[in-house]
Amino acid sequence: MEQKTRDMPRIVYPCAACKIQRRKCGDKCALAPYFPPSDLHKFIVVHKLFGTSNIVKTLQEIPAEKRADAVNSMAYEASERVRDPVYGCTGKICRLHKQVLHLQSQLAIAQAELLNTHANLMSLLTGICNAGEESSTSDVVQQSDPIEDDLIVWQDDDEDPFGLWEPL
């Protein structure tokens, strides 16, 4: 049984590159490992932008272990070039960079608001603690600090007690 499987002719399906170009795909096809027959669109897009000879030249210049990454990179560049014919993936990189800068500025604003809220809370707690000490020591006369008095805001029971802290 084992002898028959060795003698049987090996059926080689044409890779996507050979299928599109209508040529025979042999064992030594340089594109077969990277463009399987099930992924015709990938080769069509890459072929349209780079051309078959340039793809083969590029793959020959790259070490074997990095060729799959190179093909994926070419496919990404080609698909982005289809979406944006002028800028390609450079346009996408610029848009993502702009988005990162915007999100970093939003983060900085949120962190500043958090620090401000924390400082207000500490000031309020200090004011409450100082007010408790003043009532327990009746013989000590303290001068009121106009800056601290502005920070402490007393609320009536019918008002919102959390009105000082607005949601972020």
N, C-alpha and C positions, 0 to 999 in steps of 0.2 A: 504494500500500500504506500509506504514511504517513497519507494522508487518511482511510482507513478506521479506523485506530486512534484518531484524534481524534474521529470521529463516533460511535464505539461507546459505548454507555452504560457508565458506570463502576459496577462492582459494589462496593457498600460492605457489608462484613460488619458486623454490629452489634458494638460493643465489649461487654465483659463487663457493664458497667453497664446498657447498653440491653437486652442480652439478658436479664438477670435481671429488669429492670423491664418487659420486654415492650413496648418502645417503639421507634420507628424511630430509627436512628442516622444522623445527617446529617454533612455535612462540618464543621459548626460545633459538633459535640459536644465539650464541654469535658473530658469524661472519657476519650474514645477514645485519646488518646496515652498515657495512664497505666494503663489497664486493658484490655489486649488481649483478644480473644475466647478466647485459649488459657488465660487465667489467671482463671477464674471464681471460684476460691476466694479469691483476693486481694481481689476486690471484695466478695464476700459478707461476709468478716470485717470489712473496713473499714466497709462499709455498716451492719452490725449495731451497731457501736460508735458511729460518728459520724453516720450518716445522709447521704443523698445531698445534700440541700440544704446541709448544713454542709461537706461535702467541696468542693462547687462554690464556696461562699463563701470558704473558705480558699484555694483555688487562685486565685481572682480577686484576692485581696489580696496574693499573693506574686508577685515578678517571674518572668517566664516561664522564665528559666534555672535557677531554684531549685525549680520545681514538681515535677519528677521526684523530687528529694530529699525534698520534703515528703510526697509520696504514699508513698514508701518508708518514711519515718518513721511515717506514720499506719498503714501496713500492719504495721510492726514492733510498734508500741504495741498495735494490735488483736490481733495473734497472741499477744503476751505476756499480754494481758488475758484471752484465752481460756484460756491455761495457768494463770494465777493471777488469778482474778477480783477478789481483794481488792487486791493490790499492783501487779499488772501489771509493767511494765518497771522500776518503782521497786524492787520486791522483788529483781529480778535484779541491778540495780545495787548494792544493799546486799549481796547475797551475794557478788558479785565484789569489792566493796571489802573485805569481811571476809577473803576469800581472799588478796587482795593484802597485807593487813596480816599475815596468818599467814605468807605466803611471805617477807615482809621480815624478820620475826622469825627465821625459820629461816636466812635468809641472814646475819643479824647473828651468830647462834650459830656458824654454819660459819666465818665470818671470824674470830671470836674464837678458835675452836679452831685455825684455821690459824696465827694469830699466836702462840698458845701453843706449838704444835708447832715453829714456826720458832725461837722463843726457846729451847726445850729443845734443839733441834739445835745452835744456836749455842753454848749453854752446854756441851754435850757435846763439840763440836769444840774449844772453848777449853780444856776440861779435858784433852783428849787432847794438844793442842799443848803445854800447860804440863807435862804428865807427861813428854813427850819432852825438854823442855828441862831438867827436873830430873835426868834420868839422864845427860845430857851434861855438866852442870856439877856435879862431885862436891865441889868445895871451897866452894861457896856453900851456906849453910844457910838454908833457907826455912821459915817457919812455915806450918803447914797451916791453911787457912781452913775452919772447920767447916761453913759454908754451902755452899762449893764441894764439899766432900767428900760432902755429902748429894746433890748433883746428879749426881755421877758414880756410875753403877751398873755394876759389872763383871759380865759374864755368863760362866757356864761354857760350854764348848763344846757340851755336850749340851742346853743350854737354847736357847730361841728367841732369836736375836740381835736380832730386831725386836720383841720383847715390849714395849719402851718405847713404841713408836708403834702405838697402836691405830687401826684403820681408822675413818674419820669416818662 
